[in-house]
Amino acid sequence: MTATPAYLGCDGIAYEYEPKWGMTTLDWFAVAQCARKRMTDTADNIHQWRGSRRSFYTALQMMQVDEVQFMDD
């Protein structure tokens, strides 16, 4: 029997998911959101805060927001 993969969300709840090969902009947004929350939660520990900040900015870069095209024309 294989266990269903799960991750712990920013809200402290474990969510089941299906593994996939790539990450979408929305996936990177979720990573950035959790990293930003960790930055707030670890503001008193500069080493943890710096690691979370690195995750936050990496996720922002990976979203490639400048390449997003709006479909409302």
C-alpha positions in Angstrom: 0.0 0.0 0.0 1.4 3.4 -1.0 0.9 6.4 1.1 -0.8 9.5 -0.5 1.7 12.4 -0.6 0.7 15.3 1.6 2.2 18.7 2.4 1.7 21.0 5.3 0.1 24.3 4.2 0.7 27.7 5.6 -2.5 27.3 7.6 -1.1 24.3 9.4 -3.4 21.8 7.6 -2.0 18.7 5.8 -3.2 18.6 2.2 -3.0 15.6 -0.1 -1.8 16.1 -3.6 -0.9 14.3 -6.8 2.8 14.7 -7.7 3.5 16.4 -11.1 6.5 17.2 -13.2 6.3 21.0 -13.3 5.2 24.0 -11.4 2.8 26.6 -12.6 2.7 30.3 -11.7 0.0 29.5 -9.2 2.2 26.9 -7.6 5.1 29.4 -7.3 2.6 31.9 -5.8 1.7 29.4 -3.1 5.4 28.9 -2.3 5.9 32.7 -2.1 2.9 33.0 0.1 4.1 30.4 2.6 7.7 31.8 2.5 6.2 35.3 3.3 4.3 33.9 6.3 7.5 32.1 7.5 9.3 35.5 7.3 6.7 37.0 9.6 6.7 34.1 12.0 10.5 34.0 12.3 11.2 37.7 12.4 13.1 37.2 15.6 15.5 34.7 14.2 17.7 36.3 11.5 19.0 33.0 10.1 15.6 31.5 9.5 14.2 34.8 8.3 17.0 35.1 5.7 16.3 31.5 4.4 12.6 32.3 4.1 13.4 35.6 2.3 15.5 33.7 -0.2 12.6 31.3 -0.8 10.2 34.2 -1.2 12.3 36.0 -3.8 13.2 32.8 -5.7 9.4 32.0 -6.0 8.8 35.6 -7.3 11.5 35.2 -9.9 10.1 31.8 -11.0 6.6 33.2 -11.5 7.9 35.3 -14.4 5.1 37.8 -13.9 6.4 40.0 -16.7 5.5 37.2 -19.2 1.9 36.9 -18.1 -0.6 37.9 -20.9 -4.1 39.1 -20.0 -6.9 37.5 -22.0 -9.4 40.3 -21.6 -8.7 42.2 -24.8 
